[in-house]
């Protein structure tokens, strides 16, 4: 088992370890030339495509620009994950043995060991929970137009792949497509996570709420954080069921 995914409890439903299915998903990523983000727990990321899947040699190859300084930072990191999307499905796997190779014609690539398991998250089917009332969940994110360079937004609900935030009126806008690195997600005292958020949509709120709902995808979260988030979702769901039963 990889060090980045230390036997994550609660994620078995998302784990793919059948050799044929793993290979089929990797081949599909390569054939469709979907974007792949290789990211580390320290916030270093590099976006590329999956060039080749060589199961016989036990290698997958990503495109690389040898002039990009992010590559050296990736190579210095101990752990990394690759994250991509196939239609409405998020694919994530551990990147082990990452090396930068050069060809005689000047081309270069990032090679890593062929993964024997990966995680597949069906975004539309991911269970979404609203935090309990006695908690004050929030996210802190950097924004250049904010008064002190940072915004703190309340969490409306969260799933293993996405999060909805309430942004009060008058704050600097978060536009769809915006990618925000180094976000701190605080769901309760025991659940403090770091991730990258990608803004998907911004919609008006019903009722008298003076603000908007900002829907974001959660990306570049390492295995330990995924396990922590899944545990929070499971525990919140159980507590809500208990509260409903007590009130029945």
N, C-alpha and C positions, 0 to 999 in steps of 0.2 A: 504494500500500500504506500502511496506517495506521502511525503511529509506535509504537503499542502492540504491534503484531504485525509486527516487522521481519523479514519473510521467514523464519518459524520453520522451521528444518530439522527433519525428522522428524515434522511435523504435517500433511503433505500429505494423509495418509489421513483426516484429520478435517475438512479444509477443504471447505466447501460454497460453490461460486461459480456454480452454474447459476441463472440469474435466476428460473426458475419454482420451483425447489426452495427458494431463499431466501425468496421471497414466500410460499410455502405454509407454511413453518415459522413465519414471523412472523405470518401470519394465524391459525395454530393457537394461537399464544401469546396473541393478542388474544381469540380466541373462547372459549378455555378460562379466561381470566382468571387464568392462573397467576402466581404471585409472581415478580417480577423484582428482582434486586439490582443496583443500579448502584454500582460500586465503583472506587476509585482505588488507585494503587500506594502511596499514603501511608496507606492504611487507612480512608479515609472511605467510608462506604457508606450507601445509602438504598434501602429495600425498597418496591416499589410494584407496579403492574400496567401492562401495555401496553394503552393505550386504543384506539389507532387506527393503522392502517398505510396511509399515503397514498403509494402508489408514484408516482402522477402528479405530486404536488408534491415528491416526494423527501424525505418527512418521516415519522418515526414519533413517536407521542405517548404519554407516560407520565403516569399520574396524579400529582398533586403536592399536598401540603399546604403552603400558602404560609407557615404559621406554624412549620414545622419548620426549625431553624437549619442542619440538615445540607445543605439545598438550596444555600444560599449557599456552603458549603464545597465542594460538588461543582462549582459553577460556577467557583470559583477554581482548580480543579485543571486541569492541562494535559491529562491523559489519563484515560480511564475506560473500563470495560467493563461490559456488561450480561450477567448470568448468570441462567439460568432452567432449569427441568426440565420436560420433556414426558414423562410416565411415567418410563421408566428411561433417558432420554436427556438429557444435559446440553447446553444450547445457550449459546454465548457469542459475543458480537460487540462490535466496537469502537463506542464512543459518541463521535461527533464532532459538533462544532458545537452543544453542549448549551446551550439557552437556556430561561429560565423565562418563560412567557407567561401573561397574565391576561385573562379574559373579562369582559364588562360585568356579568354576573350574579354575579361574585365568584369563579367557579371558576378554577382555574389548572392548568397542565400543564407538563411538561418535554418540550421538543421536541429531537430530534436529527436529523441527516441519515440518510436511508435507507441502511442498510448493503448493500453489494453482495457481501459475502461474510461468512460466519460459520463457527463451528466447532461440530461435533456430535460429542460423545463418548458412545459406547455404554458405559455403566458396567459392565454385565455382561460385556462382551467386551473390556474394557481389560486389557492384559497386565500381570500383577503379578509383581514380582521380589522376591526376598529379598536383602538386602545381603550382600556378601562378608564372610567371617569376619574378614579383617584390618581391616575398617572398624568404627567404633563409631558408627553412625547414631543420632540422637536428635532429639527435639523439645523445645523449651522453650516453656512456655505459662504464662500467668498464671492463678492460682487463688486466690480470696480466703481459702480455708480452709487453704492451705499455710503452713508455718512461716515462710517468707520471702516468701510471695506468689507463688512460682513453682514449677512442677514440671518435672523433666527425665525424659522417658520414652524407653525404647529403641524403635527402629523394628523391627517384625517383618517387614513387607513393604510395598511401595508400588506404586501404578500412577499413570497420568496423572490419575485422578479420585479416588483414595482412598488411605488409609494405615491400617495396623494398628499399634497400639502395645501394648507390654507395660507394665501398671501394677502395681507391687508391692503386696502386701497392706499395709494400714495407712495408705495414702495417702488423701486426700480423694477421694470418689467423683466420677466423671465420668458424669453421667446422660445417657441417650439424649435427643436433642433439644437438648442444650446447644450453644450457638454460642460459639466462642472466637476472638476477634480477636487480631491481632498475634502469631501463632504463628511461631516460628523453626524451620525444618526443616533440620537439618544432616545430610546423607547422607554426605558426605566433605569433604575439605579444599577441593575446587573447587565443591561443590554446597551452597550455603547459600541457602535460600529463605524468603520470608515469605508467609504465606497466612492465611486463616481456615479453621478446622476446625469441622465440624458432627458431633457424636457421633451415630452411627446405631445401634450396638448394643454391648453389653458382655457377653462370654461368658467362662465359666471355661476355664482352660487344661488340657490333658491332662498326665498325668504328675505330677511332683513340683513343678511351678512354683507358687510361692507368689504368685499374683497373677491378674490377669484380662487378657483381650485386649479392647482398645478399638478398634472399627472406626469410622473417621471418613471423611467426604467432604471433599475439598479444594476450597475455594471462593475466589473473589476473587483468583486468581493472575493476574498480568499476562502478556502475551505473551512477554516475555523469560524470565520464570521458567518458563513452560510449555515453552519451547524447551530450557532447561537441564535440566528434569526429564525430558523425553523423551530427551535425549541420555544422561543418567545411566542410564535404564532400558535403552536400546539397548546401551550399553557394558557394563553389568552382565550383560545377557543373553548378549552375545558372550563375555565372560570366563568365564562359567559353562560355556558350550559348549566353550571351549578347555580348561578344567580337566577336563571330562568326557572329552574326547578324549585328553588326556594320561594320564588314569588308566585308559583302556580297555586 
